[in-house]
Amino acid sequence: MANTPQQKADHGGGIDAAVAQFGGTRAGWVDLSTGINPRPYPLGTLGPDLWNALPDEGAFARLEQAARSFWNVPQAAAILPAPGASALIARMPSIAPAGPVHIPAPTYNEHARAFAAQGWTLEPQAQTRVLVHPNNPDGRLWQASEFAPLTIIDESFCDVTPDATLIAHATRPNTIILKSFGKFWGLAGLRLGFAIGDPVLIAKLAQSIGPWAISGPALEIGTRALHDHAWAKASRARLSDDAKRLDDLMGLPVVGGTSLFRLYDTTDATALQTHLARAHIWTRVFPYSSRWLRLGLPGTPDHWARLQTAMDQR
């Protein structure tokens, strides 16, 4: 069977490539290939000064304080806002001299890509370890007992399960925890992420990112969202309900996942992805498994109905 665009990229997204292969228009597709909240945090009104003035120190301080409060960050840990978690992932290999790194697989592939690009070698045992928590795509949770002397914990999807966070260990030397603003809040285009942890390592990262790395609108929206605990609580409950609804609709064995994405076991994942793609519904398959299919959550009644119809027509 021919490879799909998803397999070539090994990423979520790629709607343009899907349109080229299966037809339709970008606006007519239902993109379930990512783990982005389909009902994002409301942006509200933004003043013109956020667009035409350089962000001041107060705006950064307000964002950092909101982050510290929302995630219960220990006072001894440092916080660095950045233009997206991906920008931080690309910089993680620079915090120490290149050497062996253990990145338990399967997991989000950008970590291995970043370390390999900067001369690190991927090893089954190493003094440096990267843990995706919860893991993408299977939702595995890690424990502090599994840390290495230098540990990077990617908590991009942990905001749906805040009780599982390892943030209490952010004061541990040589430890960094990454947070993404694009997943739980559904604002991937805002490009906002955070590195939290060892002040020495955070200071090194800050030098590499430089000043004004976060736009004025991102600072304001991020601060508002991190203060909005009521929205977060309601969204977690809705996502949990929708994840259960998706499991019932798909009718496939559940391998794992989070309430932002579900991982299913199917006889032929590429065949099911292709079937759904012909209905202009895009999903995620993986080059290392012929059976795993991952779906994010539909965001509208029409999207739910289209997925139900497509599954009924299998």
QUICOR-V762262 format. One record per backbone hydrogen bond with DSSP energy under -1.0 kcal/mol. NH is the residue of the N-H (numbers start at 0). CO is the residue of the C=O. If there is no record, write none. Layout:
nh: <NH;NH>
co: <CO;CO>
This chain:
nh: <7;8;9;17;18;19;20;21;22;27;28;29;31;36;40;49;50;51;52;59;60;61;62;63;64;65;66;67;68;69;70;72;76;77;79;81;83;87;88;89;91;93;94;100;101;112;113;114;115;116;118;119;120;122;128;129;130;132;134;138;145;146;149;150;151;152;153;154;157;160;163;164;168;169;171;175;176;177;178;180;189;190;192;193;194;195;196;197;201;202;203;204;205;206;207;208;209;218;219;220;221;222;223;224;225;226;228;231;232;233;234;235;236;237;238;239;240;241;242;243;244;245;246;247;248;249;250;254;255;256;257;261;262;263;264;265;268;271;272;273;274;275;276;277;279;280;281;283;288;292;293;294;295;303;304;305;306;307;308;309;310;311;312;313>
co: <3;4;5;13;14;15;16;17;18;24;25;279;281;182;184;46;47;47;48;55;56;57;58;59;60;61;62;63;64;65;66;67;73;196;194;192;81;83;84;85;87;90;91;120;127;108;109;110;111;112;115;114;98;100;149;101;151;153;139;134;142;143;126;173;128;175;130;177;154;157;160;161;165;166;168;150;195;152;193;191;186;187;81;178;79;176;77;174;197;198;199;200;201;202;203;204;205;214;215;216;217;218;219;220;221;222;226;227;228;229;230;231;232;233;234;235;236;237;238;239;240;241;242;243;244;245;246;262;262;137;260;294;255;292;252;290;289;267;268;269;270;271;272;273;276;275;29;293;285;263;283;261;31;299;300;301;302;303;304;305;306;307;308;310>
